[in-house]
Amino acid sequence: MPLKPQQNKAFTGVALLSRNKIISREKVSLFGIFLGILILLIFISTNPPNDLSKTAWLTAGITLLMTVWWVTEAIPIYFTGVIPLILFPIFNIFDLNLIVSAYAHPLVLLFLGGFIIASAMESCGLHKRIALNILSFSGTSPSKIIAGFMITTALISMWVSNTASTIMMLPIALSVVTIFSKETNAKDVDLAIPLLLAIAYSASIGGASTLIGTPTNIMLASILSDSYNYEISFTDWLMIGLPILFLLLPVVWFFLTNISFKVSKVTSDALENTILNMKKESGKSSFTEKVVATVFVLTAILWIVRRNLNEVFSLNLNDTSIGLFGALLLFLIPTGKNTRACNWQTANKIPWGVLLLVGGGIALSRAFNASGLATWIGSFSYYFSNYELFILIIFAVGVIIFLTELNSNTATIATFAPILIIFALGVNQNPLFLVIPATIAASCAFMLPIATPPNAVIFGSGKIKISDMIRAGFILNIISTLIISVASFMLIQFVFDININTLPEWAK
């Protein structure tokens, strides 16, 4: 969901900045603008290699332009996603009608449905009530408080955007920190810093576990669907993402509370008192909350059992139609006099820019394949043909995690998912072994504020220094690389019933 003004300022301002503002954000943006244009002009004015077409060469130039603008935030990263609409027709790379269809891809519309449901949950306060109820089961020691916040944030982020989840949990966490500090004279390193980092990290991990939890997942699914006619369902992703969540979450909790910060062992009633007060303020569940909760649960169940329903009743349900159906129900069901479970004022608050970003990624992927650029890049993969698949997975995951530290995670996947697919085919491996763990890894960059929106939100609280994030994030990046690589390697074989060294029919 959209960031509040002060939080949005923190998000856009942390990229490539120290606390002392050594580097000017505006100078970085201007540098990015001119560098991107210069790169494109070089590609326009030079001839491609002999084995590459001019169309593919121009596609590469536009891709580099978009990458530079994404990294430097030369213009808003969402509007960079519409560059294909402007430049592809000009250079005859794609017909405008074909490009426009990328921005209305079924999985983009799935994201739209999920966003509307999430916005209705936020509007009626359902997400906050869920958080308060889950947190009620936490203990009163700092480590248990952190565990409670992590579980709550991760569960909500599976369905609501990780940015919105972090924004929602931040004021609750700060209230707990204030009370705890007064009672125990605790320092920030005793609770505040590890707690805020835990919220950001668990929001990213939770979002990575479902298909609609973060734009990166939808981006990959859209690219596979659009370019290779291969569908990853909501259930497929859940069967991979959920086990990784169960593995990563306790590891991150243990690392933050026992190694990186060694939180205080002093117990306090801060959490219990805060939650009780907030519960009293929220009162009983409204009828609107109950309606939204029912629609939310129904939609989630339909996503999970869709394949079974199609087989039993000879239906043709898909994840997109289910998500939009859930959103439609919210607009239809009355919750009072002249009110519905969701109205357009509420729905209009969704982050429309993300849809443009995902559409731009799909358009790039189409150009990669149609122009022959993907095949040309894949021709270099023979240098890695003698490496074991597991080594290639670790390499891909590690590169994506650390690259995402300096770039939007969605933009990273938009750029590199098509390259990884072609690379995998070049070494005669199923692309799913590389692109799925790489996509999950893009949500697990824990070291810098710019890496993910949750990182930026907690950095904007003023209680976190970049040194705190690097201190915890660098080691967690390495740990995440290993866990994601090992778990994905095993789960992908089971979930998709595929063998190593066997190319799928859809990729031949």
HELIX and SHEET records of a PDB file:
HELIX    1   1 PRO A    5  GLY A   13  1                                   9    
HELIX    2   2 ARG A   25  SER A   45  1                                  21    
HELIX    3   3 LYS A   54  THR A   72  1                                  19    
HELIX    4   4 ILE A   77  THR A   80  1                                   4    
HELIX    5   5 ILE A   83  ILE A   90  1                                   8    
HELIX    6   6 LEU A   96  ALA A  102  1                                   7    
HELIX    7   7 PRO A  106  CYS A  124  1                                  19    
HELIX    8   8 LEU A  126  LEU A  135  1                                  10    
HELIX    9   9 PRO A  142  SER A  157  1                                  16    
HELIX   10  10 ASN A  162  THR A  184  1                                  23    
HELIX   11  11 ASP A  188  ASP A  190  5                                   3    
HELIX   12  12 ALA A  192  ALA A  208  1                                  17    
HELIX   13  13 PRO A  215  TYR A  228  1                                  14    
HELIX   14  14 PHE A  234  PHE A  254  1                                  21    
HELIX   15  15 PHE A  255  SER A  260  3                                   6    
HELIX   16  16 ALA A  270  SER A  282  1                                  13    
HELIX   17  17 PHE A  287  PHE A  313  1                                  27    
HELIX   18  18 ASP A  319  LEU A  332  1                                  14    
HELIX   19  19 TRP A  344  ALA A  347  1                                   4    
HELIX   20  20 TRP A  352  SER A  371  1                                  20    
HELIX   21  21 LEU A  373  GLY A  378  1                                   6    
HELIX   22  22 SER A  379  PHE A  384  5                                   6    
HELIX   23  23 LEU A  389  THR A  404  1                                  16    
HELIX   24  24 ASN A  409  GLY A  426  1                                  18    
HELIX   25  25 LEU A  432  ALA A  441  1                                  10    
HELIX   26  26 PRO A  453  PHE A  459  1                                   7    
HELIX   27  27 ILE A  466  PHE A  496  1                                  31    
HELIX   28  28 GLU A  505  ALA A  507  5                                   3    
SHEET    1   A 2 PRO A 334  GLY A 336  0                                        
SHEET    2   A 2 THR A 339  ARG A 340 -1                                        
END                                                                             
